[in-house]
């Protein structure tokens, strides 16, 4: 596990001691079990952060299953939900539930 950022000064100059973390910059100490988890940031193909409820568009054609169906580039998915795993986006496209990788979409601003 990488060292967390200091909750007091947000710098990453943190020392790992046996039972607690200590910031080498400001001296703040906190127990290891209370270490804050870093919020996961999901970014689209252009590096724009995504959030629940965003609208995205496909940046390339994607084959579904055995390749009989294809989702065309530019197809939009509204009201996405972010999830853990390899396919970070859960959405519905044309009424069908889909799971997409964020690298194949771009955020659409309405």
C-alpha positions in Angstrom: 0.0 0.0 0.0 1.5 3.4 -0.9 1.8 6.0 1.7 -1.3 8.2 2.0 -1.3 12.0 1.8 -1.3 13.9 5.2 -4.9 14.8 6.2 -3.6 18.0 7.8 -1.5 19.5 5.1 -2.3 17.2 2.1 1.4 16.7 1.3 2.7 13.2 0.5 5.9 13.4 2.5 4.7 10.8 5.0 6.7 8.4 7.1 5.4 4.9 7.8 5.9 3.9 11.4 4.9 0.5 12.9 1.5 1.7 14.3 0.9 5.1 12.8 1.7 7.5 10.0 3.7 10.8 10.5 4.0 13.7 8.2 7.6 14.8 7.8 6.5 18.3 6.8 4.0 19.4 9.4 4.5 16.7 12.1 0.8 15.5 12.1 0.4 11.9 13.3 -2.5 9.5 12.8 -3.1 5.8 13.3 -2.7 3.5 10.3 -6.2 2.0 10.5 -7.7 5.5 10.1 -5.7 6.2 6.9 -8.0 7.9 4.4 -8.7 6.0 1.2 -8.0 7.9 -1.9 -11.0 8.6 -4.0 -11.0 6.9 -7.3 -11.0 9.2 -10.3 -12.3 7.8 -13.6 -11.2 9.8 -16.6 -12.5 9.7 -20.2 -10.4 9.3 -23.4 -9.5 13.0 -23.2 -8.5 12.9 -19.5 -11.7 14.7 -18.3 -12.9 13.3 -14.9 -16.3 11.6 -15.1 -19.0 11.5 -12.4 -22.3 9.7 -11.8 -25.0 11.2 -14.0 -22.8 12.5 -16.8 -23.5 12.0 -20.5 -20.8 10.4 -22.6 -20.3 9.6 -26.3 -18.3 6.7 -27.8 -15.1 7.8 -29.5 -14.8 4.7 -31.7 -17.0 1.8 -33.0 -17.3 -1.0 -30.5 -18.2 -4.6 -31.4 -20.7 -6.3 -29.1 -20.3 -10.0 -28.3 -19.3 -12.0 -31.4 -19.2 -8.9 -33.6 -22.8 -9.2 -35.0 -23.7 -5.9 -33.5 -21.7 -2.7 -33.5 -22.1 0.5 -31.4 -21.1 3.4 -33.7 -18.8 6.2 -32.6 -20.8 9.2 -31.4 -23.5 7.0 -29.7 -24.5 8.7 -26.5 -25.1 7.2 -23.1 -26.9 9.4 -20.6 -27.0 9.3 -16.8 -23.9 7.0 -16.4 -23.0 5.3 -13.1 -19.4 4.7 -12.1 -18.5 1.3 -10.8 -15.4 -0.7 -9.7 -13.8 -3.1 -12.0 -12.3 -3.2 -15.5 -15.3 -1.7 -17.1 -15.8 1.5 -15.0 -19.0 2.8 -16.6 -22.5 1.2 -16.2 -25.1 2.7 -18.6 -28.0 2.0 -21.0 -27.5 2.4 -24.7 -30.7 2.1 -26.8 -32.4 0.5 -23.8 -29.8 -2.2 -23.3 -27.6 -2.3 -20.2 -23.9 -1.9 -21.0 -20.6 -1.8 -19.2 -18.0 0.4 -20.9 -14.3 1.2 -20.4 -13.7 4.9 -19.8 -11.0 5.0 -22.4 -13.6 4.5 -25.2 -15.8 7.4 -24.2 -15.6 11.2 -24.0 -17.7 13.5 -21.7 -20.4 15.4 -23.5 -21.4 18.8 -22.2 -25.0 19.7 -22.9 
